[in-house]
Amino acid sequence: MTPMVGAYPAMANDALVQAFIVVVAGGLGSLRGAFFVAGLLGLVQGFGSVFLSDYALFFPFIVLGGVLLFRPLGLYGARGTA
């Protein structure tokens, strides 16, 4: 993130939030889901920041909410046995 936006004190928090959204929306333990959601999140943030820049902060959370609304375990999450 540093080459794109520069270094600032809260940079780690921004990266942590994006990583959390990718892991949870992709499905815990699913590498394929994490890759898919990371690409989707990049596209949504890219187009959102160009066309609706006032609301660009909310787009990652809209993606997370949309995925979890239809797939509560994530896109490629599977039920574990306890």
PASEBA-1860 file (N, C-alpha, C; in nm, 3 decimals):
! residues 82
1> MTPMVGAY> 0.081/-0.119/0.000/0.000/0.000/0.000/0.085/0.126/0.000 ~ 0.205/0.121/0.050/0.286/0.242/0.062/0.315/0.308/-0.072 ~ 0.353/0.236/-0.178/0.381/0.306/-0.304/0.258/0.375/-0.364 ~ 0.138/0.324/-0.334/0.019/0.382/-0.395/-0.031/0.506/-0.321 ~ -0.036/0.500/-0.188/-0.098/0.610/-0.113/0.000/0.680/-0.021 ~ 0.120/0.630/-0.006/0.216/0.691/0.085/0.199/0.636/0.226 ~ 0.296/0.660/0.310/0.292/0.609/0.447/0.223/0.710/0.538 ~ 0.137/0.661/0.623/0.069/0.744/0.721/0.040/0.657/0.843
9> PAMANDAL> 0.012/0.715/0.957/0.003/0.639/1.081/-0.105/0.531/1.084 ~ -0.217/0.551/1.019/-0.327/0.454/1.025/-0.326/0.357/0.908 ~ -0.213/0.345/0.838/-0.206/0.260/0.721/-0.230/0.113/0.756 ~ -0.181/0.068/0.868/-0.200/-0.072/0.908/-0.346/-0.103/0.931 ~ -0.421/-0.009/0.984/-0.564/-0.032/1.007/-0.639/-0.051/0.877 ~ -0.606/0.026/0.775/-0.672/0.013/0.646/-0.644/-0.124/0.583 ~ -0.520/-0.168/0.589/-0.485/-0.298/0.533/-0.550/-0.411/0.614 ~ -0.560/-0.395/0.744/-0.620/-0.498/0.828/-0.768/-0.513/0.800
17> VQAFIVVV> -0.837/-0.403/0.779/-0.981/-0.408/0.749/-1.004/-0.476/0.615 ~ -0.925/-0.443/0.515/-0.941/-0.507/0.384/-0.909/-0.656/0.391 ~ -0.807/-0.695/0.465/-0.774/-0.836/0.480/-0.886/-0.911/0.552 ~ -0.945/-0.850/0.653/-1.056/-0.912/0.725/-1.174/-0.934/0.631 ~ -1.206/-0.836/0.549/-1.318/-0.849/0.457/-1.292/-0.959/0.355 ~ -1.170/-0.968/0.304/-1.136/-1.071/0.206/-1.148/-1.210/0.267 ~ -1.096/-1.228/0.387/-1.097/-1.361/0.449/-1.239/-1.404/0.487 ~ -1.316/-1.314/0.545/-1.450/-1.351/0.590/-1.544/-1.371/0.471
25> AGGLGSLR> -1.541/-1.282/0.373/-1.631/-1.296/0.258/-1.591/-1.413/0.170 ~ -1.464/-1.447/0.164/-1.421/-1.560/0.084/-1.451/-1.693/0.147 ~ -1.466/-1.695/0.277/-1.490/-1.820/0.349/-1.366/-1.854/0.428 ~ -1.381/-1.873/0.557/-1.265/-1.902/0.641/-1.197/-2.031/0.596 ~ -1.070/-2.024/0.570/-0.993/-2.141/0.529/-0.998/-2.169/0.381 ~ -1.059/-2.084/0.302/-1.072/-2.108/0.158/-0.981/-2.012/0.083 ~ -0.875/-2.065/0.026/-0.783/-1.983/-0.051/-0.846/-1.937/-0.182 ~ -0.921/-2.025/-0.245/-0.990/-1.991/-0.370/-1.090/-1.877/-0.347
33> GAFFVAGL> -1.164/-1.883/-0.236/-1.258/-1.777/-0.205/-1.190/-1.646/-0.176 ~ -1.076/-1.651/-0.107/-1.001/-1.528/-0.077/-0.951/-1.463/-0.206 ~ -0.901/-1.542/-0.300/-0.856/-1.485/-0.427/-0.971/-1.422/-0.504 ~ -1.085/-1.490/-0.507/-1.200/-1.439/-0.580/-1.253/-1.309/-0.519 ~ -1.265/-1.306/-0.388/-1.317/-1.186/-0.321/-1.216/-1.072/-0.329 ~ -1.087/-1.102/-0.325/-0.987/-0.996/-0.339/-0.997/-0.930/-0.476 ~ -1.015/-1.009/-0.579/-1.034/-0.953/-0.712/-1.162/-0.874/-0.725 ~ -1.270/-0.929/-0.669/-1.399/-0.858/-0.670/-1.391/-0.728/-0.593
41> LGLVQGFG> -1.326/-0.731/-0.479/-1.311/-0.611/-0.398/-1.227/-0.505/-0.469 ~ -1.123/-0.547/-0.537/-1.042/-0.453/-0.614/-1.120/-0.388/-0.727 ~ -1.201/-0.467/-0.797/-1.284/-0.411/-0.903/-1.388/-0.314/-0.849 ~ -1.454/-0.352/-0.741/-1.558/-0.267/-0.684/-1.498/-0.137/-0.631 ~ -1.384/-0.146/-0.565/-1.321/-0.024/-0.514/-1.270/0.064/-0.628 ~ -1.217/0.003/-0.733/-1.168/0.080/-0.847/-1.279/0.155/-0.917 ~ -1.385/0.083/-0.953/-1.497/0.149/-1.020/-1.570/0.244/-0.926 ~ -1.582/0.207/-0.800/-1.651/0.293/-0.704/-1.578/0.423/-0.679
49> SVFLSDYA> -1.447/0.418/-0.674/-1.372/0.541/-0.650/-1.373/0.633/-0.771 ~ -1.395/0.578/-0.889/-1.402/0.662/-1.009/-1.541/0.722/-1.025 ~ -1.645/0.639/-1.011/-1.780/0.685/-1.041/-1.853/0.744/-0.921 ~ -1.833/0.691/-0.803/-1.900/0.740/-0.682/-1.796/0.763/-0.573 ~ -1.709/0.856/-0.593/-1.596/0.874/-0.502/-1.637/0.918/-0.362 ~ -1.754/0.979/-0.348/-1.799/1.020/-0.215/-1.831/0.900/-0.126 ~ -1.869/0.788/-0.188/-1.909/0.670/-0.112/-1.809/0.556/-0.122 ~ -1.689/0.582/-0.166/-1.589/0.477/-0.187/-1.552/0.405/-0.058
57> LFFPFIVL> -1.565/0.470/0.055/-1.532/0.409/0.183/-1.628/0.294/0.217 ~ -1.750/0.300/0.168/-1.852/0.203/0.203/-1.854/0.079/0.114 ~ -1.791/0.084/-0.002/-1.799/-0.026/-0.096/-1.745/-0.159/-0.044 ~ -1.632/-0.163/0.027/-1.588/-0.292/0.080/-1.689/-0.354/0.177 ~ -1.754/-0.271/0.255/-1.852/-0.322/0.351/-1.981/-0.365/0.281 ~ -2.014/-0.302/0.171/-2.129/-0.344/0.092/-2.103/-0.480/0.030 ~ -1.980/-0.502/-0.018/-1.942/-0.633/-0.072/-1.951/-0.739/0.037 ~ -1.897/-0.709/0.155/-1.901/-0.804/0.266/-2.045/-0.835/0.305
65> GGVLLFRP> -2.127/-0.733/0.319/-2.266/-0.754/0.356/-2.343/-0.831/0.252 ~ -2.318/-0.800/0.125/-2.387/-0.871/0.017/-2.351/-1.018/0.012 ~ -2.224/-1.048/0.029/-2.182/-1.189/0.027/-2.240/-1.263/0.147 ~ -2.229/-1.205/0.265/-2.276/-1.273/0.385/-2.428/-1.280/0.393 ~ -2.498/-1.194/0.322/-2.643/-1.200/0.319/-2.690/-1.326/0.246 ~ -2.623/-1.359/0.135/-2.664/-1.474/0.056/-2.588/-1.601/0.091 ~ -2.464/-1.588/0.136/-2.382/-1.704/0.175/-2.321/-1.676/0.312 ~ -2.388/-1.711/0.422/-2.340/-1.676/0.556/-2.203/-1.734/0.592
73> LGLYGARG> -2.160/-1.839/0.524/-2.029/-1.899/0.552/-1.921/-1.845/0.459 ~ -1.953/-1.750/0.374/-1.858/-1.699/0.276/-1.883/-1.765/0.142 ~ -1.814/-1.719/0.039/-1.839/-1.772/-0.095/-1.803/-1.920/-0.106 ~ -1.689/-1.958/-0.054/-1.645/-2.097/-0.064/-1.629/-2.161/0.074 ~ -1.700/-2.110/0.172/-1.691/-2.166/0.305/-1.769/-2.296/0.315 ~ -1.720/-2.386/0.398/-1.787/-2.516/0.417/-1.813/-2.536/0.565 ~ -1.918/-2.605/0.593/-1.950/-2.634/0.733/-1.849/-2.735/0.788 ~ -1.797/-2.704/0.905/-1.704/-2.795/0.971/-1.779/-2.891/1.062
81> TA> -1.717/-2.998/1.095/-1.776/-3.093/1.189/-1.716/-3.071/1.325 ~ -1.800/-3.062/1.424/-1.750/-3.039/1.559/-1.760/-3.163/1.644
END
